[in-house]
Amino acid sequence: MHNESKTAWRQLWAPTLTAAALLSASRAAISVQASGILKQQDWSALWVDASGVFSASLTLALLLALVAAYLSSCCAGRAKLGLLCSLFSLLAFSLFIGSLWPLNSSSFIEAARLGDTQAGLTIFFGAFVTTIALLPTISRRVGRIPAFVAGALMLACLTQQASPSGGTWPGRPNIILVSIDTLRPDHLSCYGYELDTSPNIDRFAEQAVRFNQVFTPYPWTLVSHMSLFTSLNPTAHGVDQGQALAHGIPTLATHLQANGYRTVAILDSVKWLSPGYQFNRGFDSYLQVKGSAENKRKIIDPFLDDLGARPFFLFLHFFDVHSDGKQLPYESAPEDYEQFAGDYQGDFTGCVDGMGCASKLLLALNQKNKKLKGEELDYLIGLYDAGIRTFDREFGLLLQNLEERDLYENSVIALTADHGEAFFEHGFALHGTVFDEVVHIPLIIKTPSVTGDRVENQLLSIIDIAPTLLEYCGITVDGMRGTSFFELIEEPGAASRERPNWVLLEDGRGRWQGIRTERWKALRMENQKWAFFDLKADPNEKKNLLKNGAAPPPEFAPLIEQYEAERAKMLSLRSGRSGGAKLSATEEERAELEGLGYLGEFDD
């Protein structure tokens, strides 16, 4: 070793070892904080966790740091090697920043504000040690400066690579929320459907908790997803086709982002979920992708490879099961069409002269009070089932990709829908009422602690999902109207916390109003009288107990009083804040939405 190299080595080894120790200590502190041990005050577990992470990280960091420092010192005094080290330094820095940096951050301070403690500490420590080391060498040969920069940045990169990736269990697991637009639970095999529509969802359910009684307040992609994100019913959040979410209302994503989660949404390009309605609030990255689940999976896979070390929240939305705007009301892969609808020999092509095709045809049938019957109705349902099977195949590949990246076991994964779909059970197709076929939704939740399939029959609303996912992350917030059901998943058999024994059914505009318990259901359409159903005796909601002026059962009045009281609370919440931005649709958007069966039911 040349004299200059020996001098450089003596200058480099001490700060390099110090950097290794500091970075390892920061990694240990971050691991303890992320695990939730501090909140539990389990000091024995804290010591085991912190010392284990520190010793493992330090051992690898010391070895790699000494090698990096030695190689860097060998560059001293050699111009060509100095230039090579400069290039290496730039590459290392690019890789380092690219692996850690939130997509929407613009400064180190923004990274810290978003809660990326690991990235922030590593960046600051690396910058600090590098600066201290560079000061005494500024007046020396130029080669030493890039040499140590390379060594310091290499150390930061390698220390980061040695860190655990993603969330931790318990305390801060990764959260993956999957919404399948228009999916009826009673058309999934795991919910008792007689046809094999969902083999991959069924296998997922075998390792999860399946909830049998979950309802959305209103079956519309826009308001239902906003209720999912805000844990507010439609009247409370106030979002409608011409009204965005008001400023100041937090969402599931904003709470997770503020607590250090990387937040990513990959979803369909339908207008109802566009950023204009503020669905992107709280997301580091919000990507709307046109087309099938296969198209979205091609976008999802690279994100799974580039999620970095922070725990993440990934929201995925698929539109494959929803009715289409082309020719057939529901599209599917050819093999699935053949399996579920291939035996149809009739004349129905999906189009009727003067009434349009696909979703537009179904909407026209609704408006004319006409129905499909017999073979044509069976064919329509077969097309829907085929679409479920096509999506299910892609869902299986998604789960496989999570497993291959070691993201499956350490994540809380929830599969649900925004609403169901009607097949003329009450005279209408699509999803414009509040009967159970369109407001009953699936909910299947898998966590690292759940083993084997389990079924829960607790009555729940879609607004209960967000507070439950936040509780898994150790986050408690005010302002959400839903109630967490964490204990139903993690503490089966334990006493459930106090929660409403009813769910609201309403669209936010007063057109549809309703309330449902496990047994009773009251609903009415605008300017019409209340209908009342005994779901135990009449699960298909065919016999209105108030028809022809019949005297209401004693259960009716208290239920209506509960509805009116809750509606008054929602109106009070809404009146205390300014409204969101006003929105309108372009002619092109209106044509696309009409082709999907919208606007005719939702325009004022």
C-alpha positions in Angstrom: 0.0 0.0 0.0 1.4 3.4 -1.0 2.1 6.0 1.8 -0.8 8.2 0.5 -3.1 5.1 0.6 -2.0 4.3 4.2 -2.7 7.9 5.2 -6.1 7.8 3.6 -6.9 4.5 5.3 -6.0 6.0 8.7 -8.3 8.9 7.9 -11.2 6.7 6.7 -11.5 3.7 9.0 -12.6 5.6 12.1 -15.4 7.7 10.6 -16.5 4.7 8.6 -16.8 2.5 11.7 -18.6 5.3 13.4 -21.0 5.6 10.5 -21.6 1.8 10.6 -22.4 1.9 14.4 -24.7 5.0 14.0 -26.6 3.6 11.1 -27.0 0.2 12.8 -28.3 1.9 16.0 -30.8 3.9 13.9 -31.9 0.7 12.2 -32.5 -0.9 15.6 -34.4 2.1 16.9 -36.6 2.1 13.8 -37.3 -1.6 14.0 -38.4 -1.2 17.7 -40.6 1.7 16.8 -42.1 0.0 13.8 -42.8 -3.2 15.7 -45.1 -1.5 18.2 -43.2 -2.9 21.2 -42.8 0.5 22.8 -46.6 0.9 22.9 -46.9 -2.5 24.6 -44.1 -1.6 27.1 -42.7 -5.1 26.7 -39.1 -4.2 27.8 -37.8 -7.8 27.5 -39.0 -8.0 23.9 -37.7 -4.5 23.2 -34.2 -5.5 24.3 -34.2 -8.8 22.3 -35.5 -7.0 19.2 -33.2 -4.0 19.4 -30.0 -5.9 20.3 -30.7 -8.5 17.6 -31.2 -6.0 14.8 -28.3 -3.9 16.0 -25.8 -6.8 16.2 -26.9 -8.3 12.8 -26.8 -5.0 11.0 -23.5 -3.9 12.6 -21.7 -7.2 11.8 -22.6 -6.9 8.1 -22.1 -3.2 8.0 -18.7 -3.3 9.6 -17.5 -6.0 7.2 -18.7 -4.1 4.1 -17.7 -0.7 5.5 -14.1 -1.8 6.1 -13.9 -3.3 2.6 -15.4 -0.1 1.1 -13.0 2.1 3.1 -10.0 0.0 2.1 -10.9 0.1 -1.6 -11.6 3.8 -1.4 -8.2 4.5 0.3 -6.5 2.6 -2.6 -7.9 5.2 -5.0 -6.1 8.0 -3.2 -3.5 9.7 -5.4 -4.6 8.0 -8.6 -6.5 10.2 -11.0 -8.0 7.5 -13.1 -9.1 5.5 -10.1 -10.4 8.7 -8.5 -12.6 9.3 -11.6 -13.8 5.8 -11.4 -14.7 6.3 -7.7 -16.6 9.5 -8.7 -18.7 7.6 -11.2 -19.3 4.8 -8.7 -20.3 7.4 -6.1 -22.9 8.9 -8.5 -24.3 5.4 -9.3 -24.5 4.5 -5.6 -26.2 7.7 -4.7 -28.8 7.2 -7.5 -29.6 3.7 -6.3 -29.7 4.8 -2.7 -32.2 7.7 -3.4 -34.2 5.6 -5.8 -34.8 2.8 -3.4 -35.9 5.1 -0.5 -37.4 8.2 -1.8 -41.2 8.8 -1.7 -42.6 9.5 -5.2 -44.1 12.8 -4.3 -41.4 14.2 -2.0 -39.3 17.2 -3.0 -36.8 17.5 -0.2 -35.2 15.7 2.8 -37.6 17.6 5.1 -40.6 16.3 3.1 -39.4 12.8 3.5 -39.2 13.2 7.3 -42.6 14.9 7.4 -44.1 11.9 5.6 -42.8 9.8 8.4 -40.1 8.0 6.4 -37.8 7.8 9.5 -35.5 5.2 8.1 -34.9 7.1 4.9 -34.5 10.3 6.7 -32.0 9.1 9.4 -30.0 7.2 6.8 -29.7 10.2 4.5 -28.9 12.6 7.4 -26.3 10.3 8.9 -24.7 9.6 5.6 -24.5 13.3 4.7 -23.2 14.2 8.2 -20.4 11.6 8.2 -19.4 12.3 4.6 -19.2 16.1 5.3 -17.0 15.6 8.4 -14.7 13.3 6.5 -14.4 15.6 3.5 -13.5 18.8 5.4 -9.8 17.9 6.2 -9.2 16.6 2.7 -10.6 19.5 0.7 -7.1 20.9 0.1 -5.6 17.5 -0.7 -5.7 15.5 -3.9 -9.0 15.6 -5.6 -9.1 11.8 -5.8 -9.7 11.4 -2.0 -13.0 13.3 -2.1 -14.9 11.1 -4.5 -13.2 8.1 -2.9 -14.7 8.6 0.5 -18.0 9.8 -0.9 -18.1 6.4 -2.7 -17.3 4.6 0.5 -19.8 6.5 2.7 -22.7 6.1 0.2 -21.8 2.5 -0.4 -22.1 1.9 3.3 -25.5 3.6 3.4 -26.7 1.5 0.5 -25.4 -1.7 2.0 -26.8 -1.0 5.4 -30.2 -0.3 3.8 -30.0 -3.5 1.8 -29.4 -5.4 5.1 -32.6 -4.0 6.6 -35.9 -5.9 6.7 -38.2 -4.8 3.9 -41.8 -3.6 4.2 -44.0 -3.8 7.2 -43.6 -5.6 10.5 -46.0 -7.8 12.5 -47.4 -6.9 14.9 -47.7 -3.2 14.9 -47.1 -1.9 11.4 -48.0 -4.5 8.8 -48.3 -3.8 5.1 -52.0 -3.1 4.2 -53.4 -4.3 0.8 -57.0 -3.4 0.1 -58.6 -4.9 -3.0 -61.9 -3.6 -4.3 -63.7 -5.6 -7.0 -66.3 -3.4 -8.5 -69.9 -4.9 -8.7 -69.0 -8.2 -7.1 -71.9 -10.1 -5.4 -70.8 -12.3 -2.5 -73.5 -14.9 -3.3 -71.9 -15.5 -6.7 -68.6 -16.6 -5.1 -68.1 -20.3 -4.3 -66.7 -19.6 -0.8 -70.0 -17.8 0.0 -72.0 -20.9 -1.1 -72.5 -20.4 -4.8 -73.1 -23.7 -6.6 -70.8 -22.8 -9.5 -67.0 -22.8 -9.4 -66.6 -19.1 -10.2 -63.8 -18.2 -7.8 -61.2 -20.9 -7.1 -58.4 -18.5 -6.2 -60.6 -16.3 -4.0 -61.8 -19.5 -2.3 -58.2 -20.5 -1.6 -57.6 -17.0 -0.2 -60.7 -17.3 2.0 -59.4 -20.6 3.4 -56.6 -18.6 5.1 -58.7 -15.7 6.1 -61.8 -14.5 7.9 -65.0 -14.3 5.8 -67.7 -11.9 6.8 -71.2 -12.8 5.9 -73.2 -9.6 6.7 -71.4 -6.6 5.3 -73.3 -3.8 3.5 -72.6 -0.6 1.6 -74.8 2.4 2.2 -75.5 2.8 -1.5 -74.5 0.8 -4.6 -72.6 3.4 -6.6 -68.9 3.3 -7.3 -68.4 7.0 -6.4 -70.2 7.3 -3.1 -69.4 3.8 -1.9 -65.7 4.1 -2.3 -65.7 7.5 -0.6 -67.5 5.9 2.3 -64.8 3.2 2.3 -62.0 5.7 2.4 -63.5 8.3 4.8 -65.6 5.9 7.1 -68.5 8.3 6.6 -71.9 7.6 5.1 -72.9 9.5 1.9 -74.8 12.3 3.6 -71.9 12.9 5.9 -69.1 13.0 3.3 -71.3 14.9 0.8 -69.7 13.5 -2.4 -71.9 13.3 -5.4 -71.4 13.3 -9.2 -71.0 17.1 -9.2 -69.4 17.5 -5.7 -65.8 16.5 -4.6 -64.8 15.7 -1.1 -64.6 18.8 1.1 -61.2 20.1 2.2 -60.1 18.9 5.6 -61.8 15.5 5.6 -59.1 12.9 6.2 -59.1 9.5 4.5 -57.6 6.1 5.2 -54.7 7.0 2.9 -53.9 10.4 4.6 -53.9 8.7 8.1 -51.5 6.0 6.9 -49.3 8.5 5.0 -49.0 10.7 8.1 -47.8 7.7 10.1 -45.0 6.7 7.8 -46.7 4.4 5.2 -45.9 4.6 1.6 -49.3 4.9 -0.1 -50.0 3.7 -3.6 -53.3 3.3 -5.5 -53.6 1.4 -8.8 -57.1 1.4 -10.1 -59.5 1.6 -13.0 -59.8 4.7 -15.1 -63.5 5.2 -14.5 -64.4 8.8 -13.9 -66.1 8.1 -10.6 -62.6 7.4 -9.0 -60.7 10.3 -10.6 -58.5 12.7 -8.6 -61.1 15.4 -9.2 -63.2 13.9 -6.5 -60.2 13.9 -4.2 -59.7 10.1 -4.1 -56.0 10.7 -4.6 -55.9 12.5 -1.2 -53.1 11.0 0.9 -51.6 8.8 -1.9 -47.9 9.2 -2.8 -48.8 7.6 -6.2 -52.3 7.4 -7.7 -52.4 5.6 -11.1 -55.6 5.1 -13.1 -55.1 2.3 -15.6 -57.6 1.6 -18.4 -58.5 -2.0 -19.2 -58.6 -5.4 -17.5 -57.0 -6.8 -14.4 -54.3 -8.2 -16.6 -53.4 -4.6 -17.7 -53.3 -3.5 -14.1 -51.2 -6.4 -13.1 -48.5 -5.3 -15.5 -48.4 -2.0 -13.6 -48.7 -3.6 -10.1 -45.7 -6.0 -10.5 -43.0 -3.3 -10.9 -44.5 -1.4 -7.9 -44.2 -4.5 -5.8 -40.5 -4.6 -6.7 -40.0 -1.0 -5.8 -41.9 -0.4 -2.6 -38.7 0.2 -0.5 -38.3 -0.4 3.2 -41.3 1.5 4.6 -44.5 -0.3 5.3 -46.9 0.3 2.5 -50.6 0.7 1.9 -51.6 -0.6 -1.6 -55.1 0.0 -2.8 -56.2 -2.0 -5.9 -59.4 -1.5 -7.7 -60.7 -3.7 -10.6 -63.6 -3.1 -12.9 -63.6 -6.5 -14.7 -66.9 -7.7 -13.2 -68.8 -4.5 -13.9 -71.1 -4.4 -16.8 -69.6 -3.2 -20.1 -70.3 -0.7 -22.7 -69.5 -2.7 -25.8 -71.9 -5.5 -27.0 -72.4 -8.2 -24.3 -73.4 -6.8 -20.9 -70.4 -8.6 -19.2 -67.1 -9.5 -20.9 -64.8 -12.5 -20.1 -62.1 -14.6 -21.4 -63.2 -17.1 -24.2 -62.7 -20.2 -22.0 -64.7 -18.7 -19.2 -67.5 -17.6 -21.5 -67.6 -21.2 -22.8 -67.8 -22.7 -19.3 -70.5 -20.4 -17.9 -72.5 -19.1 -20.9 -71.5 -21.3 -23.9 -74.6 -23.5 -23.8 -76.9 -20.6 -24.7 -78.6 -21.2 -28.1 -81.0 -18.2 -28.2 -81.0 -15.0 -30.2 -80.0 -12.5 -27.6 -76.8 -10.8 -28.8 -76.5 -8.1 -26.1 -78.2 -5.5 -28.4 -81.8 -4.5 -29.1 -82.7 -2.1 -31.9 -83.6 1.3 -30.5 -82.4 0.4 -27.0 -78.6 0.0 -27.5 -76.2 -2.7 -26.3 -74.7 -4.0 -23.2 -75.1 -1.8 -20.1 -77.0 0.8 -22.1 -79.5 -1.9 -23.0 -79.9 -3.0 -19.4 -80.5 0.7 -18.4 -83.1 1.1 -21.1 -84.9 -2.1 -19.9 -85.0 -0.5 -16.4 -86.4 2.7 -17.7 -89.1 0.9 -19.7 -89.9 -1.5 -16.8 -89.0 -4.5 -18.9 -87.1 -7.6 -17.9 -85.1 -10.4 -19.3 -86.6 -13.8 -18.5 -85.9 -17.5 -18.9 -83.0 -18.5 -21.1 -82.0 -14.9 -21.7 -81.8 -14.1 -18.0 -79.8 -17.3 -17.4 -77.5 -16.2 -20.2 -77.1 -12.8 -18.6 -76.2 -14.3 -15.2 -73.8 -16.8 -17.0 -72.0 -13.8 -18.6 -71.6 -12.2 -15.2 -70.3 -15.4 -13.6 -67.8 -15.8 -16.5 -66.4 -12.3 -15.8 -65.9 -13.3 -12.1 -63.9 -16.4 -13.2 -61.7 -14.3 -15.5 -60.9 -11.8 -12.7 -60.3 -14.6 -10.3 -57.5 -16.0 -12.5 -55.7 -12.6 -12.3 -56.3 -12.4 -8.5 -54.6 -15.7 -8.2 -51.5 -14.4 -10.0 -51.5 -11.3 -7.8 -51.4 -13.5 -4.7 -48.6 -15.6 -6.3 -46.6 -12.4 -7.0 -47.0 -11.3 -3.4 -45.8 -14.7 -2.1 -42.8 -14.6 -4.4 -41.7 -11.3 -3.0 -42.3 -12.3 0.6 -45.1 -9.7 0.9 -48.0 -12.1 1.5 -47.3 -13.4 5.0 -46.4 -10.0 6.5 -49.4 -8.1 5.2 -53.0 -7.5 6.1 -55.0 -8.2 2.9 -58.7 -7.2 2.6 -60.9 -8.1 -0.4 -64.2 -6.4 -0.8 -66.5 -4.7 -3.3 -68.3 -1.4 -3.6 -71.7 -3.0 -4.4 -73.3 -6.0 -6.0 -75.5 -6.3 -9.1 -79.2 -7.0 -9.7 -80.7 -9.4 -12.2 -84.3 -8.3 -12.1 -85.0 -9.7 -8.6 -87.0 -6.6 -7.9 -87.7 -5.6 -11.5 -84.3 -3.9 -12.3 -80.9 -4.8 -13.6 -77.6 -3.1 -12.8 -77.4 -1.5 -9.3 -79.7 1.4 -8.7 -81.7 0.3 -5.7 -81.0 -0.6 -2.0 -82.2 -4.2 -2.0 -79.7 -6.7 -0.7 -78.6 -8.0 -4.0 -76.9 -4.7 -4.6 -75.9 -3.5 -1.2 -74.7 -6.8 0.2 -70.9 -7.0 -0.4 -68.1 -9.6 0.3 -65.4 -9.0 2.8 -62.5 -11.4 3.3 -59.6 -10.4 5.5 -56.3 -12.3 5.8 -53.8 -11.3 8.5 -50.5 -12.9 9.5 -52.1 -14.4 12.6 -55.1 -16.0 11.0 -54.8 -19.7 10.3 -57.5 -21.6 8.6 -60.8 -20.2 7.3 -63.3 -18.7 9.8 -66.7 -17.1 9.3 -68.1 -14.1 11.2 -71.8 -13.1 11.1 -71.6 -9.8 12.8 -73.5 -7.1 11.0 -71.0 -4.6 9.5 -70.9 -1.6 7.2 -68.3 -0.7 4.6 -67.5 2.3 6.8 -66.1 -0.1 9.5 -63.3 -1.3 7.3 -61.0 1.8 7.5 -60.9 2.1 11.3 -60.2 -1.7 11.4 -57.2 -1.4 9.1 -55.9 1.6 11.0 -56.1 -0.3 14.3 -53.8 -3.0 12.8 -51.3 -0.2 12.3 -51.7 1.1 15.8 -53.5 4.3 14.6 -56.5 5.7 16.4 -58.3 8.7 14.9 -61.3 10.8 15.6 -64.0 11.7 13.1 -64.6 8.3 11.6 -68.2 7.1 12.0 -67.4 3.4 11.5 -66.4 1.0 14.3 -63.3 -1.2 14.1 -63.9 -4.9 14.2 -60.3 -5.8 14.9 -61.3 -8.0 17.8 -63.5 -10.2 15.6 -60.5 -11.2 13.6 -57.7 -11.3 16.2 -59.7 -12.3 19.3 -62.4 -14.8 18.3 -64.7 -15.6 21.1 -63.8 -12.4 23.0 -66.5 -9.9 23.9 -67.1 -7.6 20.9 -66.9 -3.8 21.5 -70.1 -1.8 21.6 -71.3 -1.1 18.0 -74.5 -0.3 16.3 -76.9 -3.2 15.6 -77.9 -1.5 12.3 -76.4 -0.2 9.1 -77.6 2.8 7.1 -78.7 2.6 3.5 -78.8 6.0 1.8 -77.4 7.8 -1.2 -76.7 11.1 0.3 -79.3 13.0 -1.7 -82.5 11.6 -0.2 -83.6 9.6 -3.2 -83.1 6.3 -1.3 -83.3 6.1 2.5 -83.1 3.0 4.6 -81.9 1.2 7.7 -81.2 -2.5 8.2 -80.7 -4.8 11.2 -80.0 -8.5 11.0 -83.7 -9.2 10.9 -85.5 -6.0 9.9 -85.1 -3.7 6.9 -86.9 -0.4 6.3 -86.5 1.5 3.0 -88.2 4.1 0.9 -87.6 5.8 -2.4 -88.0 9.6 -2.7 -91.6 10.8 -2.3 -92.8 7.2 -1.6 -94.0 5.5 1.6 -91.8 3.3 3.7 -91.5 -0.4 3.0 -90.7 -2.8 5.8 -89.4 -6.4 5.5 -88.9 -9.3 7.9 -85.6 -10.7 6.6 -85.9 -13.8 8.7 -89.2 -14.8 7.2 -88.6 -13.1 3.8 -84.9 -13.0 3.0 -85.6 -12.0 -0.6 -87.5 -8.9 0.3 -90.7 -9.8 -1.6 -93.3 -9.1 1.1 -93.7 -5.5 2.2 -95.3 -5.6 5.7 -96.7 -2.1 5.2 -98.4 -2.8 1.9 -102.0 -1.6 1.4 -101.9 0.4 4.7 -101.2 -2.5 6.9 -100.4 -1.7 10.6 -96.6 -1.6 11.1 -95.0 -4.2 13.4 -93.8 -2.8 16.7 -90.2 -3.0 15.5 -90.9 -0.4 12.8 -91.2 2.9 14.7 -88.0 2.5 16.8 -86.0 1.7 13.7 -87.2 4.8 11.8 -86.4 6.9 14.9 -82.9 5.5 14.8 -82.6 6.4 11.1 -83.8 9.9 11.6 -81.4 10.5 14.6 -78.4 9.2 12.6 -79.4 11.3 9.6 -79.6 14.4 11.7 -76.0 13.7 13.0 -74.8 13.3 9.4 -76.4 16.6 8.3 -74.9 18.3 11.3 -71.4 17.1 10.4 -71.9 18.2 6.8 -73.2 21.7 7.7 -70.2 22.4 9.8 -67.8 22.6 6.9 -67.5 24.1 3.5 -68.3 21.9 0.5 -65.8 20.5 -1.9 -65.1 21.6 -5.5 -67.9 21.5 -8.0 -67.4 19.0 -10.9 -68.9 18.4 -14.3 -68.4 15.7 -17.0 -67.2 16.4 -20.5 -69.3 15.1 -23.4 -66.8 12.3 -23.9 -67.0 11.3 -20.2 -70.8 11.4 -20.3 -70.9 9.1 -23.3 -68.6 6.6 -21.6 -70.6 6.7 -18.4 -73.9 6.3 -20.2 -72.4 3.3 -22.0 -71.7 1.7 -18.6 -75.2 2.2 -17.4 -74.8 5.5 -15.5 -76.1 9.0 -15.7 -79.6 7.9 -16.6 -80.1 6.9 -13.0 -77.9 9.5 -11.4 -78.5 12.8 -13.3 -80.7 15.3 -11.5 
